[in-house]
Amino acid sequence: MRFHTCASLAGSALLVALLGLSGTAAHAFEDSARGFYAEGGRAPHGEMGSTNSATVGMTIPWSPREPVHEGALTTYWDIFLSNWHAPALGNGPHDYAQIGAIYTWRYRFEHGASPWFAEGGVGGSVMDHVYRTPDRSFSTAFQFTEVIGIGRSFGAHELTLRLQHFSNGGIKKPNPGENFVRLRYTYHF
């Protein structure tokens, strides 16, 4: 199972790198358009399998571009609906619906002219019931979330490789958290 997870991560990284080789004309990316996205993710559990996620969402720009060092900074709201498919605990549920919002900061390189960007955000989410698997159990349906990612724009299209963590921030024990590696495709309109 570990080999399969490493191969999936390597494949995703290779895809992003290969897409980076295709050139686009240098121009300032405004990051001011709304976007719809689809995202797939995986949280490995070793011998227990993994939790897979499928997410759809919308990005809503929040702040105008601000020059920062050698780049440009913008912010946006990320509103999402997700489904987690997890190894079941006994005859309990193995599908979890989730809704959430993340406030995200995006840094675009080369004074905003680069197709490459890095981003990070914080937010919260609520699940339809408490997440439980054979090797971890949350104690609350509410979870905080933090995300970091790197991506590349192709005109109105984007690909982003993201790492995302969910936990209740110590509100109640147990609080094992869950970590996903995610690949996102966004279309801006």
C-alpha positions in Angstrom: 0.0 0.0 0.0 2.8 2.4 0.8 4.3 1.9 -2.7 1.0 2.7 -4.3 0.6 5.9 -2.3 4.1 7.0 -3.1 3.6 6.2 -6.8 0.3 8.3 -6.8 2.1 11.2 -5.2 5.0 11.0 -7.6 2.6 10.7 -10.6 0.8 13.9 -9.4 4.0 15.8 -9.0 5.3 14.6 -12.4 2.0 15.8 -14.0 2.4 19.3 -12.5 6.1 19.4 -13.5 5.4 18.4 -17.1 2.6 20.9 -17.4 5.0 23.5 -16.2 7.3 22.8 -19.2 4.6 24.0 -21.6 5.1 27.7 -22.0 2.6 30.5 -21.7 3.2 34.1 -22.6 4.3 36.1 -19.6 1.6 38.5 -18.4 0.1 39.5 -15.1 -2.4 37.1 -13.8 -5.2 39.0 -12.1 -6.5 36.3 -9.9 -9.7 38.3 -9.8 -12.1 35.9 -11.5 -14.4 33.5 -9.7 -13.7 29.8 -10.3 -15.3 26.4 -10.1 -13.1 23.5 -9.2 -13.1 19.7 -8.9 -10.5 18.1 -6.6 -9.5 14.5 -5.7 -7.6 13.6 -2.5 -6.2 10.7 -0.6 -5.3 10.2 3.1 -3.3 7.0 3.6 -4.0 4.7 6.5 -1.3 2.1 6.0 -2.6 -1.4 6.2 -6.1 -0.1 6.8 -6.4 1.3 3.3 -7.0 5.0 2.7 -9.7 7.6 2.9 -10.4 9.1 -0.5 -12.1 12.4 -1.1 -14.0 14.0 -4.0 -14.6 17.7 -3.7 -16.4 20.4 -5.7 -16.2 24.1 -4.9 -16.1 27.7 -5.8 -13.4 30.3 -5.3 -14.5 33.9 -4.7 -11.9 36.7 -4.9 -11.7 38.8 -1.8 -8.9 41.4 -2.0 -7.2 43.3 -4.9 -3.6 42.4 -5.8 -0.9 43.9 -3.5 2.8 43.9 -4.4 4.8 41.9 -1.9 8.6 41.5 -2.3 9.2 40.1 -5.8 5.6 38.9 -6.2 1.9 39.8 -5.7 -0.5 38.7 -3.0 -4.3 38.2 -3.4 -6.9 36.5 -1.2 -10.0 34.5 -1.9 -12.7 32.5 -0.2 -12.9 28.8 -1.0 -16.4 27.3 -0.4 -16.6 23.6 -0.8 -18.7 20.4 -0.6 -16.8 17.1 -0.2 -17.4 13.4 0.2 -15.0 11.2 2.1 -15.0 7.5 1.5 -13.2 5.8 4.4 -12.5 2.3 5.7 -15.6 1.4 7.8 -15.5 0.8 11.5 -17.6 -2.3 12.1 -20.9 -1.8 10.3 -20.8 2.0 10.7 -20.8 4.5 8.0 -18.0 4.8 5.5 -19.1 7.8 3.5 -19.1 11.3 5.0 -20.5 14.5 3.5 -18.6 17.7 4.4 -19.2 21.4 3.8 -16.7 24.1 4.5 -15.0 27.4 3.8 -11.3 28.4 3.7 -9.8 31.9 3.6 -6.8 31.6 1.3 -3.8 33.8 0.6 -2.2 33.4 -2.9 1.4 34.6 -3.7 2.1 34.8 -7.4 5.8 35.0 -8.4 7.6 37.5 -10.7 5.6 40.6 -9.6 2.4 38.7 -10.5 3.4 37.8 -14.0 4.4 34.2 -13.4 1.9 31.4 -14.1 3.2 29.7 -10.9 1.8 30.5 -7.5 1.9 29.3 -3.9 -1.0 29.5 -1.5 -2.1 28.7 2.1 -5.3 29.0 4.0 -7.3 28.4 7.2 -10.9 27.6 7.6 -13.5 25.3 9.1 -15.8 22.5 8.0 -18.7 20.4 9.3 -19.4 16.7 8.5 -22.8 15.0 8.4 -21.6 12.7 11.2 -18.5 12.1 13.3 -15.7 10.6 11.2 -14.5 7.1 12.5 -12.2 4.5 10.9 -10.5 1.4 12.3 -7.4 3.4 13.1 -8.7 6.9 14.0 -11.8 8.5 15.4 -12.7 12.2 15.5 -14.7 13.4 18.5 -16.6 16.3 16.8 -18.3 16.8 13.4 -16.8 20.3 13.3 -13.2 20.5 12.1 -10.7 23.3 11.5 -8.6 23.0 8.3 -5.3 24.3 7.1 -4.0 24.0 3.5 -0.8 24.7 1.6 -0.3 24.3 -2.1 1.6 25.1 -5.3 0.0 25.5 -8.7 0.2 26.7 -12.2 -2.2 28.7 -14.3 -3.0 28.0 -18.0 -5.1 31.0 -18.9 -8.5 30.4 -17.3 -7.4 26.9 -16.1 -5.3 25.9 -13.1 -3.8 22.8 -11.6 -2.8 22.8 -7.9 -1.1 20.2 -5.7 -2.3 20.7 -2.1 -1.7 19.3 1.4 -4.6 19.7 3.7 -5.0 19.0 7.4 -8.3 18.6 9.4 -8.6 18.5 13.2 -10.8 20.0 15.9 -7.9 22.1 17.3 -8.1 20.3 20.7 -11.7 21.3 21.4 -12.4 17.7 22.5 -10.4 14.4 22.7 -9.6 12.3 20.8 -8.3 14.6 18.1 -6.2 12.4 15.7 -6.6 14.7 12.7 -6.5 13.7 9.0 -4.0 14.7 6.3 -4.9 14.7 2.6 -2.8 15.1 -0.5 -5.1 16.7 -3.1 -5.0 17.5 -6.8 -7.3 20.4 -7.9 -8.4 21.5 -11.3 -10.0 25.0 -11.4 -11.8 26.9 -14.2 -12.0 30.7 -13.8 -14.8 32.6 -15.4 
